[in-house]
């Protein structure tokens, strides 16, 4: 009986060792994947920084004014002026449509008082 217990204990230890070995490799693979993702995120941040710099360079006011002057005949663009811009509160937004009231409910003063008492 004692021998069977030793064999079962040894098999359990070997099984746990095999499980720990597999978990170790899964953990190392996950860590390597996370490092790769961090590298990709860093590269994406660098690309975004470069694109923002290029966007700022291409949207220089003097460059845009020159382009507007060069293409005035074809596009009809007016030169950029500081007074050409307005404030957000000057924009007139369309009013939402007022929907018709269908199936109205008529209440009398007594019914309204009864409803208030129920609340």
ZAMARGU-4260 file (C-alpha; in steps of 0.2 Angstrom, whole numbers, plus 5000, padded with zeros to 4 digits):
<rodrens>
0) 5000/5000/5000 | 5014/5012/5004 | 5023/5008/4988 | 5007/5012/4978 | 5006/5029/4988
5) 5024/5033/4983 | 5021/5029/4965 | 5005/5040/4964 | 5014/5054/4973 | 5029/5053/4961
10) 5016/5053/4946 | 5008/5068/4953 | 5024/5077/4955 | 5029/5073/4938 | 5012/5078/4931
15) 5014/5095/4941 | 5031/5097/4934 | 5025/5094/4916 | 5011/5107/4919 | 5023/5120/4926
20) 5035/5117/4912 | 5021/5120/4899 | 5015/5136/4909 | 5032/5143/4909 | 5034/5142/4890
25) 5016/5149/4888 | 5021/5164/4899 | 5037/5166/4890 | 5028/5167/4873 | 5015/5179/4880
30) 5029/5190/4886 | 5037/5190/4869 | 5021/5194/4861 | 5018/5209/4873 | 5036/5215/4869
35) 5032/5214/4851 | 5016/5224/4853 | 5025/5237/4863 | 5037/5239/4849 | 5023/5241/4836
40) 5014/5254/4848 | 5031/5264/4849 | 5032/5263/4830 | 5014/5269/4828 | 5017/5283/4840
45) 5033/5288/4829 | 5022/5287/4813 | 5009/5298/4821 | 5021/5311/4827 | 5029/5311/4809
50) 5012/5313/4801 | 5007/5327/4813 | 5023/5336/4808 | 5020/5334/4790 | 5002/5340/4792
55) 5008/5355/4801 | 5021/5358/4787 | 5008/5356/4773 | 4995/5367/4782 | 5007/5382/4784
60) 4996/5398/4780 | 5009/5405/4768 | 5009/5389/4758 | 4990/5388/4758 | 4989/5406/4752
65) 5001/5403/4738 | 4991/5388/4733 | 4975/5398/4733 | 4983/5411/4722 | 4990/5399/4710
70) 4974/5390/4708 | 4962/5404/4708 | 4957/5403/4690 | 4954/5384/4691 | 4946/5383/4709
75) 4940/5400/4713 | 4948/5400/4730 | 4949/5416/4739 | 4965/5421/4749 | 4965/5416/4767
80) 4962/5431/4778 | 4960/5431/4797 | 4943/5439/4796 | 4937/5425/4784 | 4934/5414/4800
85) 4919/5416/4811 | 4915/5410/4828 | 4905/5394/4832 | 4891/5404/4839 | 4888/5412/4822
90) 4883/5396/4814 | 4865/5394/4811 | 4859/5376/4813 | 4843/5370/4806 | 4829/5368/4819
95) 4823/5350/4822 | 4807/5346/4814 | 4792/5347/4825 | 4782/5331/4824 | 4763/5332/4824
100) 4754/5326/4840 | 4745/5310/4837 | 4733/5301/4849 | 4732/5315/4861 | 4726/5311/4879
105) 4714/5324/4886 | 4714/5326/4905 | 4703/5335/4916 | 4708/5344/4932 | 4701/5331/4943
110) 4710/5317/4934 | 4726/5327/4935 | 4724/5329/4954 | 4720/5310/4956 | 4736/5306/4947
115) 4746/5318/4958 | 4739/5310/4973 | 4744/5292/4967 | 4762/5298/4965
</rodrens>
